[in-house]
Amino acid sequence: MEPAALSTQLPEEPNRFIGRERELGYLRDALRRTRALTLCGAGGIGKTRLALRLLATTAGDFADGVYAVELGDLWEPDLIVSRVASLIGVDGETGRPLQDTLADALETRQALIMLDNCEHLVDACAALCQRLLAGCPELRIVATSQEPLRIPQESVWQVVPLAVPPPDAPRDAAELAVFEAAQLFADRAAAARSGFAITERNAVAVAAICRALDGVPLAIEL
């Protein structure tokens, strides 16, 4: 069964993407070499945001669509396939496993699918990825998870915290701004309070906050 007209299906970014340009370069290269790429790391480290940025910047390489599938709200493994099929536009066939119908629909398609927040359904996600990769030679899959999927085709990228200023960080705002954690803090603080900027008066405090939060993006944004 053919899916509905495939297209890019990505959520809008809620705010400006900060930093991680080097990581994006490595990940784009990795996606050309591997068919299954998993971004691993602790909760709040920025896996989802980085993966979405990766999809947005590589969408032009996939003629048949780029899809982001959110799994964080699912707790039944059997619902993963239906969530993916629904987003892509594939209907089930009576008496046939939906994953087989989905694999047939994507068999000749050059598409990229992101499975977001796989850690609580890792075995089911791994099984679906293996089935789709086996039957769809042009398909690529990006997953985010707190642990690898552990499938043969998988390459794993460990997402690390943003760079933080050292204890002896300079008071100069321009020098402090080279650290991605400080960039994120400044951007989100300016969005919350118009006119905020890092200055010599607050640079030490900003640096201390970034260090105390270990450069974890979610903690900084909160």
C-alpha positions as CSV (number, residue, x, y, z in Angstrom):
1,M,0.0,0.0,0.0
2,E,1.3,3.4,-0.9
3,P,1.4,6.0,1.8
4,A,-0.1,9.4,1.4
5,A,2.0,12.0,-0.3
6,L,5.2,12.0,1.7
7,S,6.5,15.3,3.0
8,T,8.5,16.9,5.8
9,Q,6.7,16.5,9.1
10,L,8.6,18.3,11.7
11,P,7.4,20.4,14.7
12,E,8.2,24.1,14.7
13,E,11.2,25.0,16.9
14,P,9.8,26.8,20.0
15,N,12.9,29.1,20.2
16,R,16.3,29.7,18.8
17,F,18.6,26.7,18.5
18,I,21.9,27.4,20.4
19,G,25.3,25.9,19.8
20,R,26.2,22.3,18.9
21,E,27.3,23.2,15.4
22,R,30.3,20.9,15.6
23,E,28.1,18.0,16.8
24,L,25.7,18.7,13.9
25,G,28.5,18.4,11.4
26,Y,29.6,15.1,12.8
27,L,26.0,13.8,12.9
28,R,25.3,14.8,9.3
29,D,28.4,12.9,8.2
30,A,27.4,9.9,10.4
31,L,23.9,9.9,8.8
32,R,25.5,9.5,5.4
33,R,27.4,6.4,6.6
34,T,24.9,4.7,8.7
35,R,21.2,3.8,8.4
36,A,20.4,3.8,12.2
37,L,21.7,6.6,14.3
38,T,20.9,6.8,18.0
39,L,21.5,10.0,20.1
40,C,22.0,8.8,23.7
41,G,22.2,10.8,26.9
42,A,20.5,11.7,30.2
43,G,17.1,13.3,30.4
44,G,17.2,17.1,29.6
45,I,20.6,16.9,27.9
46,G,19.2,18.1,24.6
47,K,18.8,14.9,22.6
48,T,15.4,15.7,21.1
49,R,16.3,19.3,20.1
50,L,19.6,18.2,18.5
51,A,17.9,15.4,16.6
52,L,15.2,17.7,15.3
53,R,17.8,20.2,14.2
54,L,19.6,17.3,12.4
55,L,16.4,16.4,10.6
56,A,15.7,20.0,9.6
57,T,19.2,20.5,8.2
58,T,19.2,17.2,6.2
59,A,15.6,17.2,5.0
60,G,16.8,18.1,1.5
61,D,18.7,14.8,1.3
62,F,15.5,12.7,1.6
63,A,13.2,13.1,-1.4
64,D,10.3,11.2,0.1
65,G,10.0,12.9,3.5
66,V,11.4,13.5,7.0
67,Y,9.2,12.5,10.0
68,A,9.5,13.1,13.7
69,V,7.6,10.5,15.8
70,E,7.1,11.3,19.5
71,L,6.9,8.2,21.7
72,G,7.2,9.8,25.1
73,D,3.5,9.5,25.8
74,L,3.2,5.9,24.7
75,W,3.4,3.0,27.2
76,E,2.1,0.1,25.1
77,P,4.8,-1.3,22.7
78,D,2.1,-2.3,20.2
79,L,1.2,1.4,19.7
80,I,4.6,2.4,18.2
81,V,3.9,1.0,14.8
82,S,0.4,2.6,14.6
83,R,1.9,6.0,15.7
84,V,4.5,5.8,12.9
85,A,2.0,4.6,10.3
86,S,-0.5,7.3,11.2
87,L,2.1,10.1,10.8
88,I,3.2,8.8,7.5
89,G,-0.3,8.1,6.2
90,V,-0.3,4.3,6.0
91,D,-3.5,2.4,6.7
92,G,-3.7,-1.1,8.1
93,E,-4.8,-4.1,6.0
94,T,-7.2,-6.7,7.5
95,G,-5.4,-9.8,8.6
96,R,-1.9,-8.5,8.0
97,P,0.6,-7.1,10.6
98,L,0.8,-3.3,10.3
99,Q,4.5,-3.3,10.4
100,D,4.6,-5.4,7.2
101,T,2.2,-3.0,5.5
102,L,4.3,-0.1,6.7
103,A,7.5,-1.7,5.4
104,D,5.9,-2.3,2.0
105,A,4.8,1.3,1.8
106,L,8.3,2.5,2.5
107,E,10.2,-0.1,0.5
108,T,11.3,2.1,-2.3
109,R,11.1,5.4,-0.4
110,Q,14.1,7.6,0.4
111,A,12.9,8.8,3.8
112,L,14.2,9.7,7.3
113,I,12.2,8.8,10.4
114,M,13.0,10.0,13.9
115,L,11.8,7.9,16.9
116,D,11.9,10.3,19.9
117,N,12.2,9.1,23.5
118,C,12.7,5.3,23.0
119,E,14.1,4.4,26.3
120,H,10.9,3.1,27.9
121,L,10.0,1.1,24.8
122,V,13.5,0.2,23.7
123,D,12.9,-3.5,22.7
124,A,9.8,-2.7,20.7
125,C,11.6,0.3,19.0
126,A,14.6,-2.0,18.2
127,A,12.3,-4.6,16.7
128,L,10.5,-2.1,14.5
129,C,13.8,-0.5,13.3
130,Q,15.2,-3.9,12.3
131,R,12.1,-4.8,10.4
132,L,12.0,-1.5,8.5
133,L,15.7,-1.3,7.8
134,A,15.6,-4.9,6.5
135,G,12.8,-4.2,4.0
136,C,13.5,-0.5,3.1
137,P,17.0,-0.1,1.7
138,E,16.7,3.7,1.3
139,L,15.3,4.4,4.7
140,R,17.3,6.1,7.5
141,I,16.3,6.1,11.2
142,V,17.3,8.5,13.9
143,A,16.4,7.6,17.5
144,T,16.7,9.5,20.8
145,S,17.0,7.4,23.9
146,Q,18.7,7.2,27.3
147,E,20.1,3.8,26.2
148,P,21.1,2.4,22.8
149,L,18.7,0.2,20.8
150,R,21.4,-2.4,20.4
151,I,20.6,-3.4,16.8
152,P,23.4,-4.5,14.4
153,Q,23.0,-1.4,12.1
154,E,23.2,1.1,14.9
155,S,25.7,3.9,15.4
156,V,25.5,5.6,18.8
157,W,26.2,9.3,19.5
158,Q,26.6,10.3,23.1
159,V,25.0,13.8,23.7
160,V,27.0,15.7,26.3
161,P,26.2,18.9,28.3
162,L,26.9,22.3,26.8
163,A,30.3,23.9,27.4
164,V,30.3,25.9,30.7
165,P,32.6,28.7,31.8
166,P,35.4,27.6,34.1
167,P,35.7,29.0,37.7
168,D,38.2,31.6,36.4
169,A,36.0,32.7,33.5
170,P,36.6,36.3,32.5
171,R,34.1,39.0,33.4
172,D,34.1,40.3,29.8
173,A,30.7,39.5,28.3
174,A,32.1,38.8,24.8
175,E,34.6,36.2,26.1
176,L,32.0,34.6,28.3
177,A,29.7,34.3,25.2
178,V,32.0,31.7,23.6
179,F,30.6,29.1,26.1
180,E,27.4,27.5,24.8
181,A,25.8,27.3,28.2
182,A,26.2,31.0,28.6
183,Q,24.8,31.6,25.2
184,L,21.7,29.6,26.0
185,F,21.3,31.3,29.4
186,A,21.5,34.7,27.7
187,D,19.1,33.9,25.0
188,R,16.4,32.4,27.2
189,A,16.8,35.1,29.8
190,A,16.4,37.8,27.2
191,A,13.2,36.1,26.0
192,A,11.8,36.1,29.5
193,R,13.0,39.6,30.4
194,S,13.3,42.1,27.6
195,G,16.6,43.8,27.5
196,F,18.6,41.2,29.4
197,A,22.2,40.9,28.4
198,I,25.4,39.5,29.9
199,T,27.5,42.4,31.2
200,E,30.5,42.8,33.5
201,R,28.1,43.3,36.4
202,N,26.4,39.9,36.0
203,A,29.0,37.8,34.1
204,V,30.3,36.1,37.2
205,A,26.8,35.2,38.4
206,V,25.8,33.8,35.0
207,A,29.0,31.7,34.8
208,A,28.3,30.3,38.3
209,I,24.7,29.4,37.4
210,C,25.8,27.6,34.2
211,R,28.4,25.6,36.2
212,A,26.0,24.8,39.0
213,L,23.6,23.4,36.4
214,D,26.4,21.4,34.7
215,G,25.6,22.8,31.3
216,V,22.3,20.8,31.1
217,P,20.1,22.6,28.6
218,L,16.8,21.8,30.2
219,A,18.0,22.9,33.6
220,I,19.3,26.2,32.2
221,E,16.0,26.9,30.4
222,L,14.0,26.3,33.5
